[in-house]
Amino acid sequence: VQLVESGGGFVQAGGSLRLSCAASGRMFTINSMGWYRQAPGKQRELVATITGGEITNYADSVKGRFTISRDNAKNTMYLQMNGLKPEDTGAYYCNARRVQLTTLVADYWGQGTQVTVSS
């Protein structure tokens, strides 16, 4: 599975961006996708996830501002980010994984796209 992110950029606080993650390869093996981010000097953290059944999960810090979605026909996942804050700044990574019961059996990452929010 290969993942390519796009849509990052520079935006002022309160603005919006939409990230895209184009997936290719054996996507039928994947049962969950998500977005993670990493700010300089900090650990990578969960932003949002979406399952094959369209069940979504969000970090508390982005609830009500970000929306994760996927277009299975295009093998593309999106992250609509509204009301951006300077603390949303970081590299955003697309993730795809296969979990069997409680075991992570496959885990794929994109190269990341930078989001910078100015105050």
C-alpha positions in Angstrom: 0.0 0.0 0.0 1.3 3.4 -1.0 0.0 6.7 0.5 0.6 10.2 -0.9 -0.6 13.3 1.0 -1.3 16.7 -0.5 -3.1 19.9 0.4 -0.8 21.3 3.2 0.2 24.9 3.2 0.4 28.1 5.1 -2.8 29.7 6.5 -3.8 32.3 9.0 -5.6 31.4 12.2 -9.2 30.8 11.6 -8.6 29.7 8.0 -9.3 26.3 6.4 -7.4 23.7 4.5 -8.3 20.3 3.0 -5.8 17.5 3.1 -6.0 14.6 0.7 -4.4 11.1 0.9 -4.3 9.2 -2.3 -3.9 5.4 -1.7 -2.9 2.7 -4.1 -2.0 -1.0 -3.8 -3.8 -3.7 -1.8 -6.3 -1.4 -0.3 -8.8 -4.3 0.2 -6.5 -5.5 3.0 -7.0 -2.2 4.9 -9.7 -1.8 7.5 -8.8 1.6 9.0 -7.3 4.8 7.9 -6.4 8.0 9.7 -4.5 11.3 10.0 -1.8 11.9 12.5 0.3 15.0 13.1 3.7 15.8 14.6 4.8 19.2 15.8 8.5 20.0 16.1 9.9 18.5 19.3 6.7 16.6 20.0 5.5 13.0 19.5 3.3 12.1 16.6 -0.4 12.2 17.7 -3.7 11.0 16.5 -5.9 13.5 14.7 -8.7 11.4 13.3 -9.5 7.9 12.1 -12.1 6.3 9.9 -13.0 2.7 9.4 -14.3 0.9 6.4 -17.7 1.2 8.0 -17.4 5.0 8.1 -17.0 5.0 11.9 -15.0 8.1 12.8 -12.9 9.1 15.8 -11.4 12.5 16.6 -8.8 13.8 19.0 -10.6 16.1 21.5 -8.5 19.1 20.3 -10.0 18.9 16.8 -13.6 17.9 17.5 -16.1 20.2 15.9 -13.4 21.8 13.6 -12.0 18.9 11.6 -13.9 16.3 9.5 -12.4 13.1 8.2 -14.0 11.4 5.1 -13.1 8.9 2.4 -14.1 8.2 -1.2 -13.6 4.5 -1.7 -14.2 4.8 -5.5 -11.2 7.1 -5.7 -9.2 5.4 -2.9 -8.8 8.8 -1.4 -9.2 10.0 2.2 -9.7 13.6 3.2 -9.3 15.9 6.2 -11.3 19.1 6.1 -9.8 21.5 8.7 -11.7 24.6 9.6 -11.1 27.1 12.3 -7.3 26.4 12.3 -5.2 27.4 15.2 -1.5 28.0 15.6 -1.3 24.8 17.7 -2.5 22.8 14.7 0.8 23.5 13.0 2.8 20.4 12.2 3.5 17.7 9.6 0.3 15.7 8.9 0.7 12.0 8.0 -1.8 9.7 6.3 -2.0 6.2 7.8 -3.6 3.0 6.7 -3.6 -0.2 8.7 -5.0 -3.7 9.0 -6.0 -4.9 12.5 -7.1 -8.5 13.1 -9.0 -8.7 16.4 -6.6 -6.6 18.5 -3.4 -7.2 16.6 -1.9 -4.7 14.2 -0.8 -6.8 11.3 0.0 -4.0 8.7 0.8 -0.3 9.1 1.5 2.1 6.3 2.5 5.8 6.3 2.7 8.6 3.8 5.6 11.0 3.7 3.6 13.8 5.3 2.4 17.3 4.3 3.2 20.4 6.3 0.5 22.6 7.7 1.6 26.0 9.2 -1.0 28.2 10.9 0.1 31.8 11.8 -1.4 33.8 14.6 
